[in-house]
């Protein structure tokens, strides 16, 4: 029952109301919600790109060496990198969920 209530609250926060076989969509709320979500995702993507450009992601540290003639892969380093990336993605998803919750709270 709680999941149903949570889903209903989320829908209402983004401007969708379903009652008595009718669907009402508040386009201003929906547009505002998705614009804020887009802005949040853009900020996260820009930070990730900045980290890559600043050398915070070092190919040698992740077990890759690439030149014009060959590609060398150190599987141990790559495994560690993938595990670390998985943890970072989990944190990113948690941050995204928190952002969505914050947006929902602002909209209601």
C-alpha positions in Angstrom: 0.0 0.0 0.0 2.9 2.4 0.8 4.4 2.0 -2.7 1.1 2.9 -4.2 0.8 6.0 -2.0 4.5 6.9 -2.8 3.9 6.6 -6.5 0.7 8.7 -6.3 2.7 11.4 -4.4 5.4 11.4 -7.0 2.9 11.7 -9.8 1.2 14.6 -8.1 4.5 16.3 -7.5 5.3 16.2 -11.3 1.8 17.4 -12.1 -0.1 14.2 -12.8 -3.3 13.5 -10.9 -5.4 10.4 -11.4 -8.8 10.3 -9.9 -12.1 8.6 -10.8 -11.0 7.3 -14.1 -9.7 10.8 -15.1 -6.2 12.0 -15.6 -5.3 15.6 -15.0 -1.9 16.9 -16.1 -0.6 20.2 -14.8 1.8 21.1 -17.6 3.5 23.9 -15.6 4.3 21.5 -12.8 5.5 18.8 -15.2 7.6 21.2 -17.2 9.2 22.7 -14.0 9.9 19.2 -12.5 11.6 17.9 -15.7 13.5 21.2 -16.2 14.9 21.0 -12.7 15.8 17.3 -13.2 17.5 18.1 -16.5 19.5 20.9 -14.8 20.6 18.5 -12.1 21.7 15.9 -14.6 23.6 18.4 -16.6 25.5 19.6 -13.5 26.4 16.0 -12.7 27.5 15.3 -16.3 29.6 18.5 -16.4 31.3 17.5 -13.2 32.1 14.1 -14.5 33.5 15.5 -17.7 35.5 18.1 -15.8 37.0 15.3 -13.7 38.0 13.4 -16.9 39.5 16.5 -18.5 41.5 17.4 -15.3 43.0 14.0 -15.3 41.2 12.7 -12.3 40.6 9.6 -14.4 44.0 8.2 -15.3 43.9 5.4 -17.9 47.1 3.9 -16.5 45.5 3.7 -13.1 42.6 1.7 -14.6 44.8 -0.7 -16.3 44.8 0.6 -19.9 47.7 1.6 -22.1 46.9 2.6 -25.6 49.3 3.6 -28.4 49.3 3.5 -32.1 50.5 -0.1 -32.2 48.9 -1.9 -29.3 46.5 -1.9 -26.4 47.6 -3.4 -23.0 45.0 -4.2 -20.4 45.9 -5.0 -16.8 42.9 -7.1 -15.7 43.6 -6.6 -11.9 43.6 -2.8 -12.3 40.6 -2.9 -14.6 38.6 -5.0 -12.1 39.4 -2.6 -9.3 38.4 0.3 -11.5 35.1 -1.3 -12.4 34.3 -2.0 -8.7 35.1 1.6 -7.9 33.0 2.8 -10.8 30.1 0.7 -9.6 30.4 2.3 -6.2 30.5 5.7 -7.7 27.5 5.0 -9.9 25.6 3.8 -6.8 26.4 7.1 -5.1 25.4 9.0 -8.2 22.0 7.2 -8.2 21.5 8.0 -4.5 22.4 11.7 -5.2 19.9 11.7 -8.1 17.2 10.1 -6.0 17.8 12.8 -3.3 17.7 15.5 -5.9 14.4 14.1 -7.2 13.0 14.0 -3.6 14.2 17.6 -3.1 12.6 18.7 -6.4 9.3 16.9 -5.4 9.3 18.7 -2.0 9.8 22.1 -3.7 7.0 21.4 -6.2 4.5 20.4 -3.5 
